[in-house]
Amino acid sequence: MDLLNNLALGFGVAFTLQNLAYAFFGAVLGTLIGVLPGLGPVATIAMLLPSIYALDPTPALIMLAGIYYGSQYGGSTTAILINVPGESASVVTAIDGYKMARQGRAGAALAAAGLGSFFAGSVATLILAAFAPPLTEIAFKFGPAEYFSLMVLGLIGAVVLASGSLIKAIGMIILGLLLGQINTDVISGVPRYSFDIPELTDGIGFIAIAMGVFGFGEIIANLGQPPEHREVFTKDVKGLWPTKKDFQQAWPAVLRGTALGSILGVLPGGGALLSSFAAYTVEKKLAKDGQFGNGDIRGVAGPESANNAGAQTSFIPMLTLGIPPNAVMALMVGAMTIKGIQPGPQVMTSNPELFWGLIASMWIGNLMLIILNLPLIGIWIKLLTVPYRFLFPAILTFCCIGLYTTNNNNWDVYMAVLFGIAGYVFYKLSCEPAPLLLGFILGPMMEENLRRALLLSRGDWTTFATRPLSAGLLIAALLMVIVVTLPSISSRRQEAFKDAD
């Protein structure tokens, strides 16, 4: 009954005219940036963070959430039609989706992606509503030692589950942790690593790093790419409803993708990207007919369901524990902090309207997306014909205006440019920037909880091992390190991420 009462409260909040409008705006904008190659939810949310100062917390978070799960829908459109994933989680969708388009079955592929996404998103929203309250109750038992151990587990998980080299992922985490140390010490009040620059005494702006690395860095990387001649299959987008055989093949893949995404979305470093990779690998292993990779609808339905489920359930650790499992959730934590809300278990009790309104808005947003996406395919295709040389100056201008207005200071713009150059260097070195953002967010929180735990235990380091919850989390982190270093697991990990290449 509590769940029904909570959902009733949530839908009451979500169905207000203002919140419906922001859910709609977020869903449409998310689809738009999912369609446009080179932009993604991380870059877009980073660019929009300055705009939320004028909004109330609930509509602001509803809009940002809509951008995240909306981008999962939009990314599949370009992946299927022109073999260019609009969003990183749609990389594997392009493998079979584009071949289906070439065979004149673009409509079936797009419908499978849309319907699978809606089903997975709806199921994942129910999972979020059901599991968030009990997890919040557990979170109230967490002290400084438990929070420190949980963050250690989160950072190790982010390294283990990051795509590419483990060494590079560790390097990015450490760089993020070091950048997080540039601030004024909360206990002594002494500036650290500020190099006598007044602007650095309050630390580096989160928005400047996020917008620089993900926004400016992506733009520079895209400008470095040669213009490609892309074939858009506009003439083939008809007969949107899949055949009976397509349904028979697709629905088990949708169920498997939904289950995988719901689990992997909760893990640190997980979310939409890892979920879609894992679902594609599973479907590939299960396919016995030799058609997989040559226009198989299972290669579209499975990953698209998984990435939407993963996008929704990644809100669970962020809302209940205050721990962001991926870069987008790190931005959401930043947004909550901007609005004066401390992420963690107290959100559900101190801001129930925001908590349950956000969850209810996800189901409404998913419904809006399935109604919107199929009729809007023609518009998205026309948008793809706009040359990038016209798009990027507009994006840069809005970014700079947004950065300046956060503090009415040029310093944030200069910092974002600096991190934009760094973001391009990371791109050239094949370093995934998401762990850097997680390290930057979690670093100061880790330090604060470490110092609190040691103060409470009077300097006794064994407090982390003698408290059962803390010890369990540290053991889990250690097991994760041991498992990933095993040769058989390491080779399988590389193979799983190579499947999307």
C-alpha positions as CSV (number, residue, x, y, z in Angstrom):
1,M,0.0,0.0,0.0
2,D,2.9,2.4,0.8
3,L,4.2,1.9,-2.8
4,L,0.7,2.8,-4.2
5,N,0.4,5.8,-2.0
6,N,3.9,7.0,-2.9
7,L,3.2,6.5,-6.6
8,A,-0.1,8.4,-6.2
9,L,1.9,11.3,-4.7
10,G,4.4,11.1,-7.5
11,F,1.9,11.2,-10.3
12,G,0.1,14.0,-8.5
13,V,3.3,16.0,-8.7
14,A,4.3,14.9,-12.2
15,F,0.8,15.7,-13.7
16,T,1.0,19.4,-12.9
17,L,1.2,21.5,-16.0
18,Q,4.7,22.9,-15.3
19,N,6.2,19.4,-14.7
20,L,4.5,17.9,-17.7
21,A,5.9,20.7,-19.8
22,Y,9.5,20.2,-18.5
23,A,9.2,16.4,-18.9
24,F,8.1,16.9,-22.5
25,F,10.8,19.4,-23.2
26,G,13.5,17.1,-21.7
27,A,12.2,14.1,-23.7
28,V,12.2,16.1,-27.0
29,L,15.6,17.7,-26.3
30,G,17.0,14.3,-25.3
31,T,15.8,12.7,-28.5
32,L,17.2,15.6,-30.5
33,I,20.7,15.4,-29.0
34,G,20.5,11.6,-29.3
35,V,19.9,12.0,-33.0
36,L,22.7,14.5,-33.5
37,P,26.1,12.7,-33.7
38,G,28.7,14.1,-31.5
39,L,26.4,15.4,-28.8
40,G,25.3,13.2,-25.9
41,P,23.4,13.4,-22.6
42,V,26.5,14.2,-20.6
43,A,27.5,17.1,-22.9
44,T,24.0,18.5,-23.1
45,I,23.2,18.2,-19.4
46,A,26.6,19.9,-18.6
47,M,25.6,22.7,-21.0
48,L,22.2,23.1,-19.4
49,L,23.3,23.1,-15.7
50,P,23.6,26.9,-15.6
51,S,20.0,27.2,-16.8
52,I,18.6,25.3,-13.7
53,Y,19.4,28.2,-11.3
54,A,16.1,29.8,-12.3
55,L,14.0,26.6,-11.9
56,D,12.6,24.9,-8.9
57,P,14.4,21.6,-8.0
58,T,11.6,19.2,-9.2
59,P,11.0,20.5,-12.7
60,A,14.8,21.0,-13.1
61,L,15.5,17.3,-12.3
62,I,12.5,16.1,-14.3
63,M,13.9,17.9,-17.4
64,L,17.5,16.6,-16.9
65,A,16.2,13.1,-16.4
66,G,14.1,13.4,-19.6
67,I,17.2,14.4,-21.5
68,Y,19.0,11.3,-20.3
69,Y,16.5,8.6,-21.2
70,G,15.3,10.6,-24.2
71,S,18.8,10.4,-25.7
72,Q,18.7,6.6,-25.6
73,Y,15.7,6.7,-28.0
74,G,17.2,9.3,-30.3
75,G,20.6,7.6,-30.6
76,S,19.0,4.5,-32.2
77,T,17.5,6.6,-35.1
78,T,20.8,7.6,-36.7
79,A,22.4,4.3,-35.8
80,I,19.8,2.5,-37.8
81,L,19.3,5.0,-40.7
82,I,22.9,6.2,-41.4
83,N,25.1,3.9,-39.4
84,V,26.2,6.8,-37.1
85,P,25.3,6.2,-33.5
86,G,23.9,9.5,-32.2
87,E,24.7,8.4,-28.6
88,S,27.4,6.0,-27.3
89,A,24.9,3.5,-26.0
90,S,23.6,3.0,-29.5
91,V,27.0,1.8,-30.9
92,V,26.0,-1.8,-31.0
93,T,22.5,-1.0,-32.3
94,A,24.1,0.2,-35.6
95,I,25.6,-3.3,-36.3
96,D,22.3,-5.0,-37.1
97,G,20.1,-2.0,-37.4
98,Y,21.9,-0.4,-40.3
99,K,22.0,-3.7,-42.2
100,M,18.2,-4.0,-41.7
101,A,17.8,-0.5,-43.2
102,R,19.8,-1.5,-46.2
103,Q,17.5,-4.5,-46.6
104,G,14.5,-2.1,-46.7
105,R,13.5,-3.0,-43.1
106,A,14.3,0.4,-41.4
107,G,10.7,0.7,-40.2
108,A,10.7,-2.6,-38.4
109,A,14.1,-1.8,-36.8
110,L,13.0,1.6,-35.6
111,A,9.7,0.2,-34.2
112,A,11.6,-2.6,-32.4
113,A,13.9,-0.1,-30.9
114,G,11.1,2.2,-29.8
115,L,8.7,-0.5,-28.4
116,G,11.6,-2.3,-26.7
117,S,12.8,1.0,-25.1
118,F,9.3,1.8,-23.8
119,F,8.8,-1.7,-22.3
120,A,12.2,-1.7,-20.6
121,G,11.8,1.9,-19.4
122,S,8.4,1.2,-17.9
123,V,9.7,-2.0,-16.1
124,A,12.8,-0.2,-14.8
125,T,10.7,2.6,-13.4
126,L,8.6,0.1,-11.4
127,I,11.9,-1.5,-10.2
128,L,13.2,2.0,-9.1
129,A,9.9,2.7,-7.3
130,A,9.9,-0.7,-5.5
131,F,13.6,-0.9,-4.5
132,A,14.4,2.7,-3.7
133,P,12.5,2.8,-0.2
134,P,14.2,-0.3,1.3
135,L,17.6,0.8,0.0
136,T,17.0,4.2,1.6
137,E,16.3,2.4,4.9
138,I,19.6,0.6,4.7
139,A,21.4,3.8,3.8
140,F,20.3,5.4,7.1
141,K,22.4,2.8,8.9
142,F,25.5,4.1,7.0
143,G,28.0,6.1,9.0
144,P,31.2,7.9,7.7
145,A,33.1,4.6,7.6
146,E,30.4,2.9,5.5
147,Y,30.1,5.8,3.1
148,F,33.9,5.8,2.6
149,S,33.9,2.1,1.9
150,L,31.0,2.5,-0.5
151,M,32.8,5.2,-2.4
152,V,35.9,3.0,-2.7
153,L,33.7,0.2,-4.1
154,G,32.1,2.8,-6.5
155,L,35.5,4.0,-7.8
156,I,36.8,0.5,-8.2
157,G,33.6,-0.5,-10.0
158,A,34.0,2.5,-12.3
159,V,37.5,1.3,-13.2
160,V,36.5,-2.3,-13.7
161,L,33.5,-1.6,-15.9
162,A,35.1,1.3,-17.9
163,S,35.6,0.4,-21.6
164,G,39.2,0.2,-22.8
165,S,42.4,0.0,-20.8
166,L,42.3,-0.6,-17.1
167,I,45.5,1.5,-16.6
168,K,44.0,4.5,-18.4
169,A,40.8,4.2,-16.3
170,I,42.8,4.1,-13.1
171,G,44.8,7.2,-14.3
172,M,41.6,9.1,-15.0
173,I,40.2,8.3,-11.6
174,I,43.4,9.4,-9.9
175,L,43.4,12.7,-12.0
176,G,39.8,13.3,-10.9
177,L,40.7,12.7,-7.2
178,L,43.6,15.1,-7.5
179,L,41.5,17.8,-9.1
180,G,39.0,17.4,-6.3
181,Q,41.7,18.3,-3.8
182,I,42.0,21.9,-5.2
183,N,39.9,23.8,-2.7
184,T,39.9,25.2,0.9
185,D,40.3,22.6,3.6
186,V,37.0,22.4,5.5
187,I,38.6,21.8,8.9
188,S,41.7,24.1,8.9
189,G,40.3,26.7,6.4
190,V,43.6,26.8,4.5
191,P,43.5,26.9,0.7
192,R,45.1,23.8,-0.9
193,Y,46.8,23.7,-4.3
194,S,45.3,27.1,-5.3
195,F,48.8,28.6,-6.3
196,D,47.7,32.0,-4.9
197,I,44.9,32.2,-7.5
198,P,41.8,33.5,-5.7
199,E,39.4,31.7,-8.0
200,L,40.8,28.3,-7.1
201,T,40.3,28.7,-3.3
202,D,36.7,27.5,-3.8
203,G,37.8,24.7,-6.1
204,I,37.4,24.1,-9.8
205,G,33.9,24.5,-11.0
206,F,32.1,21.3,-11.6
207,I,30.2,22.8,-14.6
208,A,33.5,24.0,-16.1
209,I,35.1,20.6,-16.0
210,A,31.9,18.8,-17.3
211,M,31.3,21.2,-20.1
212,G,34.9,21.4,-21.0
213,V,35.8,17.7,-21.2
214,F,32.4,16.5,-22.6
215,G,31.2,19.6,-24.4
216,F,34.2,21.4,-25.9
217,G,36.2,18.2,-26.1
218,E,33.5,16.5,-28.2
219,I,33.3,19.5,-30.5
220,I,37.1,19.6,-31.1
221,A,37.1,15.8,-31.7
222,N,34.2,16.1,-34.2
223,L,35.9,18.9,-36.1
224,G,39.0,16.6,-36.4
225,Q,36.9,14.0,-38.3
226,P,36.7,14.1,-42.1
227,P,33.3,14.9,-43.5
228,E,31.6,11.6,-44.4
229,H,29.2,11.0,-47.2
230,R,26.2,9.4,-45.5
231,E,23.3,7.6,-47.1
232,V,20.0,8.3,-45.3
233,F,17.4,5.6,-46.0
234,T,14.4,8.0,-46.0
235,K,12.6,6.1,-48.8
236,D,12.7,2.9,-46.8
237,V,11.1,4.3,-43.6
238,K,7.6,2.9,-44.1
239,G,5.5,0.1,-42.7
240,L,6.6,0.8,-39.1
241,W,5.0,-2.2,-37.6
242,P,7.2,-5.3,-37.4
243,T,6.0,-8.7,-38.9
244,K,4.8,-11.6,-36.8
245,K,8.1,-13.3,-37.2
246,D,9.9,-10.1,-36.0
247,F,7.8,-10.0,-32.9
248,Q,8.5,-13.7,-32.2
249,Q,12.2,-13.1,-32.4
250,A,12.3,-9.7,-30.7
251,W,10.2,-10.2,-27.5
252,P,12.6,-12.7,-25.8
253,A,15.5,-10.3,-26.6
254,V,13.5,-7.4,-25.1
255,L,13.0,-9.4,-21.9
256,R,16.6,-10.4,-21.6
257,G,17.8,-6.8,-22.4
258,T,15.4,-5.4,-19.8
259,A,16.6,-7.8,-17.1
260,L,20.3,-7.2,-17.9
261,G,19.9,-3.4,-18.1
262,S,18.0,-3.3,-14.8
263,I,20.8,-5.1,-13.0
264,L,23.8,-3.4,-14.7
265,G,22.4,0.1,-14.4
266,V,22.7,0.0,-10.6
267,L,26.4,-1.0,-10.7
268,P,29.1,1.7,-10.3
269,G,30.3,2.5,-13.8
270,G,27.3,0.9,-15.3
271,G,24.3,2.5,-16.9
272,A,23.1,2.6,-20.5
273,L,26.5,2.0,-22.3
274,L,27.6,-1.1,-20.4
275,S,24.0,-2.5,-20.5
276,S,23.7,-2.3,-24.3
277,F,27.2,-3.9,-24.8
278,A,26.3,-6.8,-22.5
279,A,22.9,-7.3,-24.1
280,Y,24.4,-7.5,-27.6
281,T,27.1,-10.0,-26.4
282,V,24.4,-12.2,-24.8
283,E,22.2,-12.1,-28.0
284,K,25.2,-12.9,-30.1
285,K,26.1,-16.0,-28.0
286,L,22.5,-17.2,-28.0
287,A,22.0,-16.8,-31.8
288,K,22.3,-20.2,-33.4
289,D,21.1,-19.5,-37.0
290,G,24.2,-17.7,-38.2
291,Q,22.2,-14.6,-39.2
292,F,23.3,-12.4,-36.3
293,G,25.2,-9.4,-37.4
294,N,23.6,-9.4,-40.8
295,G,20.3,-7.6,-40.0
296,D,18.9,-9.5,-37.1
297,I,16.1,-7.8,-35.2
298,R,17.4,-9.3,-31.9
299,G,20.6,-7.2,-32.3
300,V,18.4,-4.1,-32.2
301,A,15.7,-5.1,-29.7
302,G,18.1,-6.5,-27.0
303,P,20.6,-3.6,-26.7
304,E,17.9,-0.9,-27.1
305,S,15.9,-2.4,-24.2
306,A,19.0,-2.8,-22.1
307,N,20.2,0.8,-22.5
308,N,16.9,2.2,-21.5
309,A,16.5,-0.1,-18.5
310,G,20.1,0.8,-17.5
311,A,19.5,4.5,-17.9
312,Q,16.5,4.3,-15.5
313,T,17.9,2.0,-12.8
314,S,21.1,4.1,-12.6
315,F,19.0,6.6,-10.6
316,I,18.7,4.0,-7.8
317,P,22.2,4.5,-6.2
318,M,22.1,8.2,-6.9
319,L,18.8,8.9,-5.3
320,T,19.1,6.5,-2.3
321,L,22.8,6.6,-1.5
322,G,24.0,9.8,-3.1
323,I,26.6,7.8,-5.1
324,P,26.6,8.4,-8.9
325,P,27.2,5.2,-10.8
326,N,28.1,7.0,-14.1
327,A,28.9,10.4,-15.6
328,V,25.3,11.4,-16.2
329,M,24.3,10.6,-12.6
330,A,27.4,12.6,-11.4
331,L,25.9,15.6,-13.3
332,M,22.5,14.9,-11.6
333,V,24.3,15.0,-8.2
334,G,25.9,18.3,-9.3
335,A,22.4,19.6,-10.2
336,M,20.9,18.6,-6.9
337,T,23.8,20.3,-5.0
338,I,23.3,23.5,-7.1
339,K,19.6,23.5,-5.9
340,G,20.7,23.0,-2.3
341,I,19.6,19.4,-2.0
342,Q,22.0,16.9,-0.3
343,P,21.9,13.7,-2.4
344,G,21.4,10.6,-0.3
345,P,18.8,8.7,1.8
346,Q,17.4,11.9,3.3
347,V,16.0,13.0,-0.1
348,M,13.1,10.6,0.1
349,T,12.0,11.8,3.6
350,S,12.9,15.5,3.3
351,N,11.8,16.0,-0.4
352,P,9.1,13.3,-1.0
353,E,7.5,15.4,-3.8
354,L,10.7,15.6,-5.7
355,F,11.7,12.0,-5.1
356,W,8.4,10.4,-6.2
357,G,7.6,13.1,-8.7
358,L,10.8,12.4,-10.5
359,I,10.1,8.6,-10.6
360,A,6.5,9.1,-11.9
361,S,7.8,11.6,-14.5
362,M,10.0,8.8,-16.0
363,W,7.0,6.7,-16.9
364,I,5.2,9.7,-18.3
365,G,8.3,10.7,-20.3
366,N,8.7,7.2,-21.7
367,L,5.0,7.3,-22.9
368,M,5.6,10.7,-24.5
369,L,8.7,9.3,-26.2
370,I,7.0,6.3,-27.8
371,I,4.2,8.6,-29.1
372,L,6.6,11.2,-30.4
373,N,9.5,9.2,-31.8
374,L,7.9,7.2,-34.7
375,P,6.1,10.2,-36.3
376,L,9.1,12.5,-35.9
377,I,11.6,10.3,-37.8
378,G,11.3,12.5,-40.9
379,I,12.2,15.7,-39.0
380,W,15.2,14.1,-37.4
381,I,16.5,13.0,-40.8
382,K,16.2,16.6,-42.1
383,L,18.1,17.8,-39.1
384,L,20.9,15.5,-39.9
385,T,21.4,17.3,-43.2
386,V,22.5,20.5,-41.4
387,P,26.3,20.8,-41.9
388,Y,28.2,20.5,-38.6
389,R,30.1,23.7,-39.4
390,F,26.8,25.6,-38.8
391,L,25.9,23.6,-35.7
392,F,29.2,23.9,-33.6
393,P,29.5,27.7,-33.5
394,A,25.9,27.9,-32.0
395,I,26.7,25.2,-29.5
396,L,30.0,26.9,-28.4
397,T,28.2,30.3,-28.1
398,F,25.5,28.9,-25.8
399,C,28.1,27.0,-23.8
400,C,30.1,30.2,-23.1
401,I,27.0,32.2,-22.2
402,G,25.9,29.5,-19.8
403,L,29.4,29.3,-18.2
404,Y,29.7,33.0,-17.8
405,T,26.3,33.4,-16.2
406,T,27.0,30.8,-13.5
407,N,29.2,33.3,-11.5
408,N,29.3,36.3,-13.9
409,N,33.0,35.6,-14.2
410,N,35.3,34.9,-17.2
411,W,37.3,32.5,-15.2
412,D,34.8,29.6,-15.7
413,V,34.9,30.1,-19.5
414,Y,38.8,30.0,-19.4
415,M,38.7,26.8,-17.3
416,A,36.2,25.1,-19.6
417,V,38.4,25.9,-22.6
418,L,41.4,24.5,-20.8
419,F,39.5,21.3,-20.0
420,G,38.1,21.2,-23.5
421,I,41.7,20.9,-24.8
422,A,42.3,18.3,-22.1
423,G,39.2,16.5,-23.3
424,Y,40.5,16.4,-26.9
425,V,43.8,15.0,-25.6
426,F,41.9,12.3,-23.7
427,Y,40.0,11.5,-26.9
428,K,43.3,11.1,-28.9
429,L,44.8,8.9,-26.2
430,S,41.6,6.8,-26.0
431,C,41.1,7.7,-22.4
432,E,37.4,7.5,-21.3
433,P,36.7,10.8,-19.4
434,A,33.8,9.5,-17.3
435,P,36.0,8.0,-14.5
436,L,37.6,11.5,-14.2
437,L,34.2,13.1,-13.4
438,L,33.4,10.3,-10.9
439,G,36.7,10.8,-9.2
440,F,36.2,14.6,-9.0
441,I,32.7,14.2,-7.5
442,L,33.6,11.4,-5.1
443,G,37.1,12.6,-4.1
444,P,36.1,15.4,-1.7
445,M,33.2,13.2,-0.3
446,M,35.6,10.3,0.3
447,E,38.1,12.6,2.1
448,E,35.4,14.1,4.3
449,N,34.0,10.7,5.3
450,L,37.5,9.3,5.9
451,R,38.4,12.1,8.2
452,R,35.1,11.9,10.1
453,A,35.5,8.2,10.6
454,L,39.0,8.6,11.9
455,L,37.9,11.5,14.2
456,L,35.1,9.4,15.6
457,S,37.4,6.4,16.1
458,R,40.2,8.6,17.5
459,G,42.6,7.7,14.7
460,D,41.9,3.9,14.8
461,W,42.1,2.7,11.1
462,T,40.6,-0.7,12.1
463,T,37.2,1.0,12.3
464,F,36.7,0.3,8.6
465,A,37.3,-3.4,9.1
466,T,35.4,-3.9,12.4
467,R,32.1,-2.3,11.3
468,P,30.3,-5.1,9.4
469,L,28.8,-3.1,6.6
470,S,32.0,-1.2,5.9
471,A,34.0,-4.5,6.0
472,G,31.6,-6.1,3.6
473,L,31.9,-3.3,1.1
474,L,35.7,-3.3,1.2
475,I,35.7,-7.1,0.7
476,A,33.4,-6.7,-2.3
477,A,35.8,-4.1,-3.7
478,L,38.8,-6.4,-3.2
479,L,37.0,-9.3,-4.8
480,M,36.2,-7.1,-7.8
481,V,39.9,-6.3,-8.2
482,I,40.9,-9.9,-7.9
483,V,38.3,-11.2,-10.3
484,V,39.1,-8.6,-13.0
485,T,42.8,-9.4,-12.9
486,L,42.2,-13.1,-13.6
487,P,43.5,-13.8,-17.2
488,S,40.2,-15.5,-18.4
489,I,38.0,-12.6,-17.1
490,S,40.4,-9.9,-18.4
491,S,40.3,-11.4,-21.9
492,R,36.5,-11.8,-21.8
493,R,36.1,-8.1,-20.7
494,Q,38.2,-7.0,-23.7
495,E,36.2,-9.2,-26.0
496,A,32.9,-7.8,-24.7
497,F,33.9,-4.2,-25.4
498,K,35.5,-5.2,-28.7
499,D,32.1,-6.4,-30.0
500,A,31.0,-2.8,-30.5
501,D,34.0,-1.9,-32.6
